[in-house]
């Protein structure tokens, strides 16, 4: 998954402003207790980060694509 697709999914799910807040402020255990921005900066794949976000926020399987 490209970063542009990741951010499109984040904005679709959370809205543009809230998506940035989630990525900046929410610490996610599956990401090593890091935020989305920290995990991406550390080299985590966008696909793995998206999966972690989906699990953390309990996004239904049908809405994860």
PDB file of N, CA, C and O in Angstrom:
ATOM      1  N   UNK A   1       0.850  -1.177   0.000  1.00  0.00           N
ATOM      2  CA  UNK A   1       0.000   0.000   0.000  1.00  0.00           C
ATOM      3  C   UNK A   1       0.897   1.241   0.000  1.00  0.00           C
ATOM      4  O   UNK A   1       1.855   1.333   0.767  1.00  0.00           O
ATOM      5  N   UNK A   2       0.570   2.175  -0.861  1.00  0.00           N
ATOM      6  CA  UNK A   2       1.305   3.435  -0.903  1.00  0.00           C
ATOM      7  C   UNK A   2       0.807   4.362   0.204  1.00  0.00           C
ATOM      8  O   UNK A   2      -0.313   4.223   0.695  1.00  0.00           O
ATOM      9  N   UNK A   3       1.645   5.288   0.577  1.00  0.00           N
ATOM     10  CA  UNK A   3       1.255   6.244   1.616  1.00  0.00           C
ATOM     11  C   UNK A   3       0.031   7.060   1.211  1.00  0.00           C
ATOM     12  O   UNK A   3      -0.801   7.391   2.056  1.00  0.00           O
ATOM     13  N   UNK A   4      -0.083   7.384  -0.071  1.00  0.00           N
ATOM     14  CA  UNK A   4      -1.251   8.154  -0.509  1.00  0.00           C
ATOM     15  C   UNK A   4      -2.535   7.363  -0.275  1.00  0.00           C
ATOM     16  O   UNK A   4      -3.546   7.928   0.141  1.00  0.00           O
ATOM     17  N   UNK A   5      -2.498   6.069  -0.539  1.00  0.00           N
ATOM     18  CA  UNK A   5      -3.682   5.232  -0.290  1.00  0.00           C
ATOM     19  C   UNK A   5      -3.962   5.149   1.212  1.00  0.00           C
ATOM     20  O   UNK A   5      -5.116   5.205   1.636  1.00  0.00           O
ATOM     21  N   UNK A   6      -2.908   5.017   2.008  1.00  0.00           N
ATOM     22  CA  UNK A   6      -3.079   4.970   3.459  1.00  0.00           C
ATOM     23  C   UNK A   6      -3.788   6.227   3.950  1.00  0.00           C
ATOM     24  O   UNK A   6      -4.763   6.140   4.697  1.00  0.00           O
ATOM     25  N   UNK A   7      -3.300   7.402   3.531  1.00  0.00           N
ATOM     26  CA  UNK A   7      -3.890   8.660   3.996  1.00  0.00           C
ATOM     27  C   UNK A   7      -5.305   8.845   3.453  1.00  0.00           C
ATOM     28  O   UNK A   7      -6.159   9.415   4.132  1.00  0.00           O
ATOM     29  N   UNK A   8      -5.557   8.365   2.235  1.00  0.00           N
ATOM     30  CA  UNK A   8      -6.924   8.409   1.704  1.00  0.00           C
ATOM     31  C   UNK A   8      -7.861   7.591   2.585  1.00  0.00           C
ATOM     32  O   UNK A   8      -8.970   8.026   2.892  1.00  0.00           O
ATOM     33  N   UNK A   9      -7.414   6.411   2.988  1.00  0.00           N
ATOM     34  CA  UNK A   9      -8.232   5.558   3.858  1.00  0.00           C
ATOM     35  C   UNK A   9      -8.451   6.201   5.220  1.00  0.00           C
ATOM     36  O   UNK A   9      -9.555   6.166   5.763  1.00  0.00           O
ATOM     37  N   UNK A  10      -7.396   6.786   5.765  1.00  0.00           N
ATOM     38  CA  UNK A  10      -7.528   7.457   7.067  1.00  0.00           C
ATOM     39  C   UNK A  10      -8.541   8.598   6.979  1.00  0.00           C
ATOM     40  O   UNK A  10      -9.397   8.739   7.853  1.00  0.00           O
ATOM     41  N   UNK A  11      -8.444   9.406   5.931  1.00  0.00           N
ATOM     42  CA  UNK A  11      -9.353  10.544   5.781  1.00  0.00           C
ATOM     43  C   UNK A  11     -10.784  10.097   5.506  1.00  0.00           C
ATOM     44  O   UNK A  11     -11.731  10.727   5.976  1.00  0.00           O
ATOM     45  N   UNK A  12     -10.948   9.018   4.753  1.00  0.00           N
ATOM     46  CA  UNK A  12     -12.282   8.488   4.494  1.00  0.00           C
ATOM     47  C   UNK A  12     -12.912   7.987   5.785  1.00  0.00           C
ATOM     48  O   UNK A  12     -14.098   8.203   6.037  1.00  0.00           O
ATOM     49  N   UNK A  13     -12.116   7.324   6.589  1.00  0.00           N
ATOM     50  CA  UNK A  13     -12.639   6.731   7.828  1.00  0.00           C
ATOM     51  C   UNK A  13     -12.890   7.771   8.911  1.00  0.00           C
ATOM     52  O   UNK A  13     -13.929   7.740   9.570  1.00  0.00           O
ATOM     53  N   UNK A  14     -11.950   8.691   9.102  1.00  0.00           N
ATOM     54  CA  UNK A  14     -12.002   9.606  10.249  1.00  0.00           C
ATOM     55  C   UNK A  14     -12.324  11.058   9.891  1.00  0.00           C
ATOM     56  O   UNK A  14     -12.613  11.863  10.776  1.00  0.00           O
ATOM     57  N   UNK A  15     -12.275  11.394   8.612  1.00  0.00           N
ATOM     58  CA  UNK A  15     -12.389  12.798   8.214  1.00  0.00           C
ATOM     59  C   UNK A  15     -10.996  13.407   8.180  1.00  0.00           C
ATOM     60  O   UNK A  15     -10.096  12.952   8.886  1.00  0.00           O
ATOM     61  N   UNK A  16     -10.822  14.432   7.363  1.00  0.00           N
ATOM     62  CA  UNK A  16      -9.484  14.983   7.137  1.00  0.00           C
ATOM     63  C   UNK A  16      -8.818  15.503   8.415  1.00  0.00           C
ATOM     64  O   UNK A  16      -7.665  15.168   8.685  1.00  0.00           O
ATOM     65  N   UNK A  17      -9.513  16.297   9.184  1.00  0.00           N
ATOM     66  CA  UNK A  17      -8.917  16.899  10.384  1.00  0.00           C
ATOM     67  C   UNK A  17      -8.691  15.843  11.470  1.00  0.00           C
ATOM     68  O   UNK A  17      -7.621  15.793  12.076  1.00  0.00           O
ATOM     69  N   UNK A  18      -9.692  15.006  11.710  1.00  0.00           N
ATOM     70  CA  UNK A  18      -9.566  14.018  12.770  1.00  0.00           C
ATOM     71  C   UNK A  18      -8.537  12.945  12.415  1.00  0.00           C
ATOM     72  O   UNK A  18      -7.878  12.409  13.305  1.00  0.00           O
ATOM     73  N   UNK A  19      -8.392  12.625  11.134  1.00  0.00           N
ATOM     74  CA  UNK A  19      -7.397  11.629  10.720  1.00  0.00           C
ATOM     75  C   UNK A  19      -5.996  12.069  11.134  1.00  0.00           C
ATOM     76  O   UNK A  19      -5.207  11.255  11.615  1.00  0.00           O
ATOM     77  N   UNK A  20      -5.686  13.332  10.952  1.00  0.00           N
ATOM     78  CA  UNK A  20      -4.375  13.839  11.353  1.00  0.00           C
ATOM     79  C   UNK A  20      -4.220  13.783  12.869  1.00  0.00           C
ATOM     80  O   UNK A  20      -3.149  13.449  13.374  1.00  0.00           O
ATOM     81  N   UNK A  21      -5.279  14.108  13.587  1.00  0.00           N
ATOM     82  CA  UNK A  21      -5.237  14.042  15.051  1.00  0.00           C
ATOM     83  C   UNK A  21      -5.008  12.618  15.531  1.00  0.00           C
ATOM     84  O   UNK A  21      -4.201  12.381  16.430  1.00  0.00           O
ATOM     85  N   UNK A  22      -5.718  11.674  14.934  1.00  0.00           N
ATOM     86  CA  UNK A  22      -5.534  10.259  15.283  1.00  0.00           C
ATOM     87  C   UNK A  22      -4.087   9.855  15.029  1.00  0.00           C
ATOM     88  O   UNK A  22      -3.453   9.226  15.877  1.00  0.00           O
ATOM     89  N   UNK A  23      -3.569  10.218  13.863  1.00  0.00           N
ATOM     90  CA  UNK A  23      -2.206   9.826  13.487  1.00  0.00           C
ATOM     91  C   UNK A  23      -1.151  10.462  14.375  1.00  0.00           C
ATOM     92  O   UNK A  23      -0.093   9.874  14.602  1.00  0.00           O
ATOM     93  N   UNK A  24      -1.425  11.644  14.874  1.00  0.00           N
ATOM     94  CA  UNK A  24      -0.455  12.385  15.682  1.00  0.00           C
ATOM     95  C   UNK A  24      -0.536  12.038  17.167  1.00  0.00           C
ATOM     96  O   UNK A  24       0.484  11.998  17.855  1.00  0.00           O
ATOM     97  N   UNK A  25      -1.757  11.786  17.661  1.00  0.00           N
ATOM     98  CA  UNK A  25      -1.959  11.706  19.108  1.00  0.00           C
ATOM     99  C   UNK A  25      -2.241  10.315  19.675  1.00  0.00           C
ATOM    100  O   UNK A  25      -1.955  10.054  20.843  1.00  0.00           O
ATOM    101  N   UNK A  26      -2.798   9.425  18.862  1.00  0.00           N
ATOM    102  CA  UNK A  26      -3.222   8.120  19.378  1.00  0.00           C
ATOM    103  C   UNK A  26      -2.049   7.140  19.412  1.00  0.00           C
ATOM    104  O   UNK A  26      -1.472   6.826  18.371  1.00  0.00           O
ATOM    105  N   UNK A  27      -1.703   6.665  20.587  1.00  0.00           N
ATOM    106  CA  UNK A  27      -0.647   5.661  20.743  1.00  0.00           C
ATOM    107  C   UNK A  27      -1.293   4.289  20.575  1.00  0.00           C
ATOM    108  O   UNK A  27      -2.278   3.970  21.241  1.00  0.00           O
ATOM    109  N   UNK A  28      -0.731   3.487  19.685  1.00  0.00           N
ATOM    110  CA  UNK A  28      -1.310   2.183  19.343  1.00  0.00           C
ATOM    111  C   UNK A  28      -0.334   1.086  19.738  1.00  0.00           C
ATOM    112  O   UNK A  28       0.808   1.054  19.282  1.00  0.00           O
ATOM    113  N   UNK A  29      -0.803   0.196  20.589  1.00  0.00           N
ATOM    114  CA  UNK A  29       0.037  -0.880  21.119  1.00  0.00           C
ATOM    115  C   UNK A  29       0.669  -1.733  20.046  1.00  0.00           C
ATOM    116  O   UNK A  29       1.852  -2.061  20.134  1.00  0.00           O
ATOM    117  N   UNK A  30      -0.102  -2.102  19.025  1.00  0.00           N
ATOM    118  CA  UNK A  30       0.416  -2.970  17.964  1.00  0.00           C
ATOM    119  C   UNK A  30       1.534  -2.293  17.175  1.00  0.00           C
ATOM    120  O   UNK A  30       2.292  -2.961  16.472  1.00  0.00           O
ATOM    121  N   UNK A  31       1.635  -1.006  17.289  1.00  0.00           N
ATOM    122  CA  UNK A  31       2.712  -0.267  16.614  1.00  0.00           C
ATOM    123  C   UNK A  31       3.889  -0.028  17.556  1.00  0.00           C
ATOM    124  O   UNK A  31       4.690   0.882  17.344  1.00  0.00           O
ATOM    125  N   UNK A  32       3.984  -0.847  18.590  1.00  0.00           N
ATOM    126  CA  UNK A  32       5.076  -0.689  19.550  1.00  0.00           C
ATOM    127  C   UNK A  32       4.853   0.498  20.459  1.00  0.00           C
ATOM    128  O   UNK A  32       5.798   1.164  20.880  1.00  0.00           O
ATOM    129  N   UNK A  33       3.581   0.756  20.759  1.00  0.00           N
ATOM    130  CA  UNK A  33       3.196   1.899  21.595  1.00  0.00           C
ATOM    131  C   UNK A  33       3.697   3.218  20.992  1.00  0.00           C
ATOM    132  O   UNK A  33       4.210   4.096  21.685  1.00  0.00           O
ATOM    133  N   UNK A  34       3.524   3.312  19.676  1.00  0.00           N
ATOM    134  CA  UNK A  34       3.884   4.532  18.950  1.00  0.00           C
ATOM    135  C   UNK A  34       2.636   5.078  18.259  1.00  0.00           C
ATOM    136  O   UNK A  34       1.619   4.394  18.142  1.00  0.00           O
ATOM    137  N   UNK A  35       2.737   6.301  17.813  1.00  0.00           N
ATOM    138  CA  UNK A  35       1.674   6.881  17.006  1.00  0.00           C
ATOM    139  C   UNK A  35       1.853   6.443  15.552  1.00  0.00           C
ATOM    140  O   UNK A  35       2.883   5.872  15.194  1.00  0.00           O
ATOM    141  N   UNK A  36       0.858   6.711  14.726  1.00  0.00           N
ATOM    142  CA  UNK A  36       0.955   6.412  13.298  1.00  0.00           C
ATOM    143  C   UNK A  36       2.149   7.138  12.695  1.00  0.00           C
ATOM    144  O   UNK A  36       2.944   6.535  11.973  1.00  0.00           O
ATOM    145  N   UNK A  37       2.278   8.427  12.985  1.00  0.00           N
ATOM    146  CA  UNK A  37       3.402   9.188  12.428  1.00  0.00           C
ATOM    147  C   UNK A  37       4.742   8.600  12.860  1.00  0.00           C
ATOM    148  O   UNK A  37       5.659   8.494  12.046  1.00  0.00           O
ATOM    149  N   UNK A  38       4.865   8.223  14.112  1.00  0.00           N
ATOM    150  CA  UNK A  38       6.122   7.636  14.601  1.00  0.00           C
ATOM    151  C   UNK A  38       6.418   6.310  13.917  1.00  0.00           C
ATOM    152  O   UNK A  38       7.554   6.047  13.524  1.00  0.00           O
ATOM    153  N   UNK A  39       5.393   5.478  13.777  1.00  0.00           N
ATOM    154  CA  UNK A  39       5.583   4.167  13.151  1.00  0.00           C
ATOM    155  C   UNK A  39       5.993   4.313  11.682  1.00  0.00           C
ATOM    156  O   UNK A  39       6.904   3.626  11.221  1.00  0.00           O
ATOM    157  N   UNK A  40       5.330   5.195  10.959  1.00  0.00           N
ATOM    158  CA  UNK A  40       5.689   5.408   9.556  1.00  0.00           C
ATOM    159  C   UNK A  40       7.098   5.980   9.429  1.00  0.00           C
ATOM    160  O   UNK A  40       7.857   5.574   8.549  1.00  0.00           O
ATOM    161  N   UNK A  41       7.448   6.915  10.299  1.00  0.00           N
ATOM    162  CA  UNK A  41       8.792   7.502  10.273  1.00  0.00           C
ATOM    163  C   UNK A  41       9.867   6.475  10.592  1.00  0.00           C
ATOM    164  O   UNK A  41      11.003   6.593  10.133  1.00  0.00           O
ATOM    165  N   UNK A  42       9.504   5.461  11.386  1.00  0.00           N
ATOM    166  CA  UNK A  42      10.454   4.413  11.755  1.00  0.00           C
ATOM    167  C   UNK A  42      10.563   3.329  10.684  1.00  0.00           C
ATOM    168  O   UNK A  42      11.349   2.392  10.820  1.00  0.00           O
ATOM    169  N   UNK A  43       9.768   3.462   9.616  1.00  0.00           N
ATOM    170  CA  UNK A  43       9.884   2.520   8.510  1.00  0.00           C
ATOM    171  C   UNK A  43       8.835   1.423   8.453  1.00  0.00           C
ATOM    172  O   UNK A  43       8.921   0.533   7.607  1.00  0.00           O
ATOM    173  N   UNK A  44       7.844   1.471   9.338  1.00  0.00           N
ATOM    174  CA  UNK A  44       6.757   0.486   9.272  1.00  0.00           C
ATOM    175  C   UNK A  44       6.020   0.667   7.954  1.00  0.00           C
ATOM    176  O   UNK A  44       5.869   1.790   7.473  1.00  0.00           O
ATOM    177  N   UNK A  45       5.563  -0.426   7.373  1.00  0.00           N
ATOM    178  CA  UNK A  45       4.835  -0.315   6.114  1.00  0.00           C
ATOM    179  C   UNK A  45       3.460   0.303   6.350  1.00  0.00           C
ATOM    180  O   UNK A  45       2.844   0.106   7.397  1.00  0.00           O
ATOM    181  N   UNK A  46       3.001   1.046   5.367  1.00  0.00           N
ATOM    182  CA  UNK A  46       1.679   1.668   5.464  1.00  0.00           C
ATOM    183  C   UNK A  46       0.597   0.610   5.647  1.00  0.00           C
ATOM    184  O   UNK A  46      -0.376   0.830   6.369  1.00  0.00           O
ATOM    185  N   UNK A  47       0.764  -0.528   5.001  1.00  0.00           N
ATOM    186  CA  UNK A  47      -0.217  -1.614   5.117  1.00  0.00           C
ATOM    187  C   UNK A  47      -0.300  -2.123   6.550  1.00  0.00           C
ATOM    188  O   UNK A  47      -1.397  -2.314   7.073  1.00  0.00           O
ATOM    189  N   UNK A  48       0.843  -2.345   7.190  1.00  0.00           N
ATOM    190  CA  UNK A  48       0.850  -2.814   8.576  1.00  0.00           C
ATOM    191  C   UNK A  48       0.283  -1.763   9.523  1.00  0.00           C
ATOM    192  O   UNK A  48      -0.418  -2.097  10.478  1.00  0.00           O
ATOM    193  N   UNK A  49       0.582  -0.509   9.260  1.00  0.00           N
ATOM    194  CA  UNK A  49       0.055   0.565  10.101  1.00  0.00           C
ATOM    195  C   UNK A  49      -1.460   0.637   9.946  1.00  0.00           C
ATOM    196  O   UNK A  49      -2.173   0.799  10.937  1.00  0.00           O
ATOM    197  N   UNK A  50      -1.965   0.519   8.714  1.00  0.00           N
ATOM    198  CA  UNK A  50      -3.413   0.538   8.487  1.00  0.00           C
ATOM    199  C   UNK A  50      -4.082  -0.610   9.241  1.00  0.00           C
ATOM    200  O   UNK A  50      -5.118  -0.416   9.878  1.00  0.00           O
ATOM    201  N   UNK A  51      -3.495  -1.796   9.171  1.00  0.00           N
ATOM    202  CA  UNK A  51      -4.059  -2.944   9.897  1.00  0.00           C
ATOM    203  C   UNK A  51      -4.111  -2.675  11.401  1.00  0.00           C
ATOM    204  O   UNK A  51      -5.089  -3.014  12.068  1.00  0.00           O
ATOM    205  N   UNK A  52      -3.064  -2.071  11.919  1.00  0.00           N
ATOM    206  CA  UNK A  52      -3.031  -1.755  13.356  1.00  0.00           C
ATOM    207  C   UNK A  52      -4.102  -0.732  13.714  1.00  0.00           C
ATOM    208  O   UNK A  52      -4.763  -0.861  14.745  1.00  0.00           O
ATOM    209  N   UNK A  53      -4.275   0.271  12.880  1.00  0.00           N
ATOM    210  CA  UNK A  53      -5.321   1.276  13.103  1.00  0.00           C
ATOM    211  C   UNK A  53      -6.690   0.604  13.093  1.00  0.00           C
ATOM    212  O   UNK A  53      -7.526   0.873  13.956  1.00  0.00           O
ATOM    213  N   UNK A  54      -6.917  -0.268  12.115  1.00  0.00           N
ATOM    214  CA  UNK A  54      -8.206  -0.965  12.009  1.00  0.00           C
ATOM    215  C   UNK A  54      -8.494  -1.795  13.251  1.00  0.00           C
ATOM    216  O   UNK A  54      -9.612  -1.778  13.766  1.00  0.00           O
ATOM    217  N   UNK A  55      -7.507  -2.510  13.725  1.00  0.00           N
ATOM    218  CA  UNK A  55      -7.695  -3.324  14.931  1.00  0.00           C
ATOM    219  C   UNK A  55      -7.930  -2.442  16.151  1.00  0.00           C
ATOM    220  O   UNK A  55      -8.824  -2.708  16.955  1.00  0.00           O
ATOM    221  N   UNK A  56      -7.137  -1.409  16.284  1.00  0.00           N
ATOM    222  CA  UNK A  56      -7.226  -0.530  17.450  1.00  0.00           C
ATOM    223  C   UNK A  56      -8.601   0.124  17.562  1.00  0.00           C
ATOM    224  O   UNK A  56      -9.168   0.222  18.651  1.00  0.00           O
ATOM    225  N   UNK A  57      -9.123   0.567  16.431  1.00  0.00           N
ATOM    226  CA  UNK A  57     -10.413   1.261  16.424  1.00  0.00           C
ATOM    227  C   UNK A  57     -11.583   0.325  16.106  1.00  0.00           C
ATOM    228  O   UNK A  57     -12.718   0.769  15.930  1.00  0.00           O
ATOM    229  N   UNK A  58     -11.288  -0.967  16.037  1.00  0.00           N
ATOM    230  CA  UNK A  58     -12.307  -1.994  15.786  1.00  0.00           C
ATOM    231  C   UNK A  58     -13.146  -1.659  14.553  1.00  0.00           C
ATOM    232  O   UNK A  58     -14.376  -1.713  14.583  1.00  0.00           O
ATOM    233  N   UNK A  59     -12.458  -1.316  13.482  1.00  0.00           N
ATOM    234  CA  UNK A  59     -13.125  -1.029  12.218  1.00  0.00           C
ATOM    235  C   UNK A  59     -13.615  -2.357  11.641  1.00  0.00           C
ATOM    236  O   UNK A  59     -12.838  -3.305  11.535  1.00  0.00           O
ATOM    237  N   UNK A  60     -14.883  -2.434  11.271  1.00  0.00           N
ATOM    238  CA  UNK A  60     -15.420  -3.687  10.726  1.00  0.00           C
ATOM    239  C   UNK A  60     -14.634  -4.139   9.494  1.00  0.00           C
ATOM    240  O   UNK A  60     -14.152  -3.316   8.716  1.00  0.00           O
ATOM    241  N   UNK A  61     -14.515  -5.441   9.331  1.00  0.00           N
ATOM    242  CA  UNK A  61     -13.757  -5.994   8.208  1.00  0.00           C
ATOM    243  C   UNK A  61     -14.218  -5.441   6.871  1.00  0.00           C
ATOM    244  O   UNK A  61     -13.396  -5.177   5.993  1.00  0.00           O
ATOM    245  N   UNK A  62     -15.519  -5.263   6.706  1.00  0.00           N
ATOM    246  CA  UNK A  62     -16.043  -4.782   5.423  1.00  0.00           C
ATOM    247  C   UNK A  62     -15.603  -3.354   5.108  1.00  0.00           C
ATOM    248  O   UNK A  62     -15.659  -2.937   3.952  1.00  0.00           O
ATOM    249  N   UNK A  63     -15.174  -2.610   6.099  1.00  0.00           N
ATOM    250  CA  UNK A  63     -14.769  -1.207   5.920  1.00  0.00           C
ATOM    251  C   UNK A  63     -13.257  -1.016   5.872  1.00  0.00           C
ATOM    252  O   UNK A  63     -12.781   0.119   5.836  1.00  0.00           O
ATOM    253  N   UNK A  64     -12.510  -2.088   5.871  1.00  0.00           N
ATOM    254  CA  UNK A  64     -11.057  -1.970   5.941  1.00  0.00           C
ATOM    255  C   UNK A  64     -10.383  -1.836   4.577  1.00  0.00           C
ATOM    256  O   UNK A  64      -9.170  -1.634   4.508  1.00  0.00           O
ATOM    257  N   UNK A  65     -11.141  -1.944   3.509  1.00  0.00           N
ATOM    258  CA  UNK A  65     -10.550  -1.893   2.161  1.00  0.00           C
ATOM    259  C   UNK A  65     -10.713  -0.543   1.534  1.00  0.00           C
ATOM    260  O   UNK A  65     -10.274  -0.330   0.404  1.00  0.00           O
TER     261      UNK A  65
END
